[in-house]
């Protein structure tokens, strides 16, 4: 008790406030940790998370450039799905080869194909496609964006759909790089 008398009244109040703040923080952290644990559903089959193939998704992937692998359990062949190459891809890059009335012919980088090989892509414009300039300060909606593009320009293409394994698809946005 003598030890406490060596502190001033102000120091005692600060120590009590610190103890209260630390206690409140521990209780809050424990509550949030328990809440997070409750939100994670247990695996359905008890064998871990289920792997979903592109065919099971509404956003159907294409078949070009797919690498087929055999499922050890079923023996069926299916497309390679990994953390590096996901089942859904919405964008890719390429260099414009030709500009047509409602589409671009692009030498694609191959980033939307499992085998990674570059391919010629047909990128279809719609009235809802946005073209964004290099400085990201101007944009054009619809077919007027085609007038801003030139052969040999490098572009980033965002598709309206899953473009994995597809050589022809509709564009949501075209960013000039």
C-alpha positions in Angstrom: 0.0 0.0 0.0 2.9 2.3 0.7 4.0 1.9 -2.9 0.7 3.4 -4.2 1.3 6.5 -2.0 4.4 7.3 -4.0 2.2 8.1 -7.1 0.4 11.4 -7.4 -3.4 11.4 -7.7 -3.1 12.4 -11.4 -0.7 9.4 -12.1 -3.1 7.0 -10.4 -6.0 8.3 -12.6 -3.9 7.8 -15.7 -3.0 4.2 -14.7 -6.7 3.4 -14.0 -7.7 4.8 -17.4 -5.0 2.8 -19.1 -6.1 -0.4 -17.4 -9.7 0.3 -18.4 -8.8 1.0 -22.1 -6.7 -2.2 -22.2 -9.5 -4.3 -20.6 -12.1 -2.9 -23.1 -9.8 -3.6 -26.0 -9.3 -7.2 -24.9 -13.0 -7.7 -24.5 -13.8 -6.1 -27.9 -11.1 -8.1 -29.7 -12.3 -11.4 -28.1 -15.9 -10.6 -29.2 -14.9 -9.8 -32.8 -12.7 -12.9 -32.9 -15.6 -15.1 -31.8 -18.0 -13.4 -34.2 -15.6 -14.1 -37.1 -15.3 -17.8 -36.1 -19.1 -18.1 -36.2 -19.4 -16.7 -39.7 -17.1 -19.4 -41.3 -19.4 -22.3 -42.3 -18.0 -25.8 -41.8 -17.1 -27.9 -44.9 -20.2 -29.7 -46.3 -18.5 -33.0 -47.0 -15.8 -32.8 -44.3 -13.1 -33.1 -46.9 -12.4 -29.3 -47.3 -13.7 -26.7 -49.8 -15.2 -27.9 -53.1 -13.4 -26.8 -56.3 -15.8 -25.3 -58.8 -15.0 -25.7 -62.5 -15.8 -23.0 -65.1 -18.6 -25.3 -66.5 -20.4 -25.1 -63.1 -20.5 -21.3 -63.2 -23.0 -19.2 -65.0 -20.2 -17.3 -66.6 -19.1 -20.0 -69.0 -15.5 -19.9 -70.1 -14.3 -20.6 -73.7 -12.3 -23.7 -74.8 -9.3 -22.1 -76.6 -5.9 -22.7 -75.0 -7.3 -24.8 -72.1 -5.0 -27.3 -70.4 -6.9 -30.4 -69.5 -6.1 -32.3 -66.3 -7.5 -35.6 -65.0 -9.5 -35.5 -61.7 -8.0 -38.2 -59.4 -11.3 -39.0 -57.8 -13.6 -39.2 -60.9 -11.1 -39.9 -63.6 -12.7 -37.1 -65.8 -10.7 -34.6 -67.6 -11.4 -30.9 -67.0 -9.7 -27.5 -67.4 -6.8 -26.5 -65.2 -8.0 -24.3 -62.3 -5.3 -22.8 -60.0 -4.6 -19.8 -57.9 -2.5 -18.5 -60.8 -5.1 -19.1 -63.5 -8.6 -18.7 -62.0 -11.9 -20.0 -63.6 -13.1 -16.4 -64.3 -11.1 -13.8 -66.1 -12.5 -10.4 -67.1 -9.5 -8.6 -68.6 -6.5 -8.9 -70.8 -4.0 -6.7 -72.7 -3.0 -6.5 -76.3 -1.9 -4.4 -79.3 -4.5 -3.1 -81.8 -3.9 -4.6 -85.2 -7.1 -3.4 -87.0 -10.1 -1.1 -86.3 -13.4 -2.1 -87.8 -16.9 -0.5 -87.7 -17.9 -2.1 -84.4 -14.9 -4.1 -83.3 -11.2 -4.2 -82.8 -8.8 -6.9 -84.0 -6.1 -7.2 -81.3 -2.9 -9.2 -80.9 -3.7 -10.5 -77.4 -1.1 -11.1 -74.7 -2.4 -14.6 -74.0 -3.2 -13.7 -70.3 -6.8 -15.0 -70.7 -5.7 -18.4 -71.9 -4.5 -21.3 -69.7 -1.6 -22.1 -72.0 -0.5 -18.3 -72.0 0.0 -18.2 -75.8 -0.8 -14.9 -77.6 -3.7 -15.0 -80.0 -5.7 -12.7 -82.2 -8.7 -11.4 -80.4 -11.9 -9.9 -81.8 -13.1 -7.2 -79.3 -16.7 -6.2 -80.0 -17.9 -2.7 -79.1 -21.4 -2.0 -77.8 -23.3 1.2 -77.1 -22.2 0.7 -73.5 -18.5 0.3 -74.1 -16.3 3.0 -72.5 -12.9 4.0 -74.0 -10.6 5.8 -71.6 -7.5 7.7 -72.7 -4.0 7.2 -71.4 -4.2 10.0 -68.8 -7.5 8.6 -67.5 -9.0 12.1 -67.7 -11.2 11.6 -70.9 -13.6 8.8 -71.8 -15.9 8.1 -74.7 -19.1 6.0 -74.5 -20.1 3.6 -77.3 -18.7 3.6 -80.8 -17.3 7.1 -80.6 -14.4 5.5 -78.6 -13.4 3.6 -81.7 -12.4 6.9 -83.3 -9.9 7.5 -80.5 -8.0 4.3 -81.2 -5.2 3.7 -83.7 -3.3 0.5 -84.8 -0.2 -0.3 -82.7 -1.8 1.2 -79.5 -1.5 -1.0 -76.4 -4.7 -1.4 -74.6 -6.2 -3.0 -71.5 -9.5 -4.7 -72.3 -12.3 -5.4 -69.7 -14.9 -7.8 -71.0 -18.6 -7.9 -70.2 -18.4 -11.6 -69.5 -15.8 -14.3 -68.5 -13.2 -14.1 -71.3 -11.2 -17.1 -70.2 -10.4 -19.1 -73.3 -12.3 -16.8 -75.6 -11.0 -15.1 -78.8 -14.2 -13.1 -79.4 -16.0 -11.1 -76.7 -17.8 -7.9 -75.9 -15.9 -5.1 -74.2 -17.0 -3.2 -71.2 -14.0 -0.8 -71.1 -10.9 -0.1 -73.2 -8.1 1.6 -71.5 -5.3 3.1 -73.6 -2.0 2.2 -72.1 
